Amino acid sequence: MQPVQMTLELPSPACTSKNIQALIDHLALNAEVNSRGAIFTRREVVDFILDLAGYTEDQPLHTKRLLEPSFGGGDFLLPVIERLLRAWRAARPHGSPLDDLSGAIRAVELHRETFSSTYEAVISLLDQHGMLANSATALAKAWLSQGDFLLAPLEAGFDFVVGNPPYVRQELIPVALLAEYRSRYQTIYDRADIYVPFIERSLSLLSEGGNLGFICADRWMKNRYGGPLRSLVSERFHLKVYVDMVDTPAFHSDVIAYPAITIISRETPGGDSYCASPSH
Ligand SMILES: C[S@@+](CC[C@H](N)C(=O)[O-])C[C@H]1O[C@@H](n2cnc3c(N)ncnc32)[C@H](O)[C@@H]1O
């Protein structure tokens, strides 16, 4: 693929970090479903993606690090926790949950109300799995954070990044916030939707050999705005699996055009790839 020329608009000097924080707070408190791209994923699709990415219970999952960059109602997060707990109990029946599991998950969500209800759901799931209340609270605090994934400080080195990133057109993002994103992400080109820098940042946080498993629109693979992301993936990563999900009921609501599952790994490009379109 040919590299694509890009023009980046830098944020105006008047755009202070205080202003940016105020914009994020506004989105976190008020944003309508459309302006934060909230569409939730069906359980069977989540399980399929976790399997494809290799987040399976036969692995020592407590020794791995997984990131969910926009966890919403927990459609990925809760099944991930179930897999983690089962794998951990089998490997370390007498292990300490805090020592063994605190580093296993990082999950981010922008919307405050959504964050709080999923935080409670995580604690309740840990309780159902027999965890003591104070360990459950400590783990939920270690795992979950509320904020903007595109700006949040996060340590790299994840073995897995999984989820369904938000779909937000540029017109719906406040101008100063969009300028801040543009100054940080080389893939925001032309009319790129917010899921494009989500993929860029997620890839940048993968460890060597780590896998990203997303369900999201596949337009970046085909159209003009996806040029810089395609270049990045083809130069530094390996697109392992592509499953076309058009006409397959992947979500709880029916709104994303051209959804696809993609598994991308941080490894030398050029290995085996698998492409599929499910029959209906
Ligand atoms: C498409 S939903 C996916 C939720 C969940 N991952 C799933 O698969 O069901 C996207 C979520 O991203 C959140 N979100 C939007 N912008 C965000 C941002 N900049 N940082 C983190 N989360 C964000 C939305 O509030 C919403 O809950």
The ligand as a Gaussian input file, in Angstrom:
#p B3LYP/6-31G(d) Opt

LIG

0 1
 C      -19.702000       1.098000      20.519000
 S      -19.869000       1.257000      22.281000
 C      -19.110000      -0.252000      22.733000
 C      -19.276000      -0.703000      24.121000
 C      -18.671000      -2.095000      24.408000
 N      -17.251000      -2.105000      24.110000
 C      -19.348000      -3.178000      23.608000
 O      -18.737000      -3.797000      22.769000
 O      -20.528000      -3.436000      23.799000
 C      -18.681000       2.490000      22.556000
 C      -18.515000       2.998000      23.986000
 O      -17.437000       3.948000      23.921000
 C      -17.681000       4.996000      24.845000
 N      -16.819000       6.113000      24.418000
 C      -17.082000       7.071000      23.483000
 N      -16.030000       7.886000      23.328000
 C      -15.065000       7.413000      24.174000
 C      -13.740000       7.825000      24.470000
 N      -13.199000       8.870000      23.846000
 N      -13.023000       7.121000      25.387000
 C      -13.566000       6.029000      26.004000
 N      -14.834000       5.604000      25.774000
 C      -15.565000       6.276000      24.862000
 C      -19.181000       5.214000      24.718000
 O      -19.710000       5.882000      25.857000
 C      -19.690000       3.761000      24.572000
 O      -20.005000       3.212000      25.827000

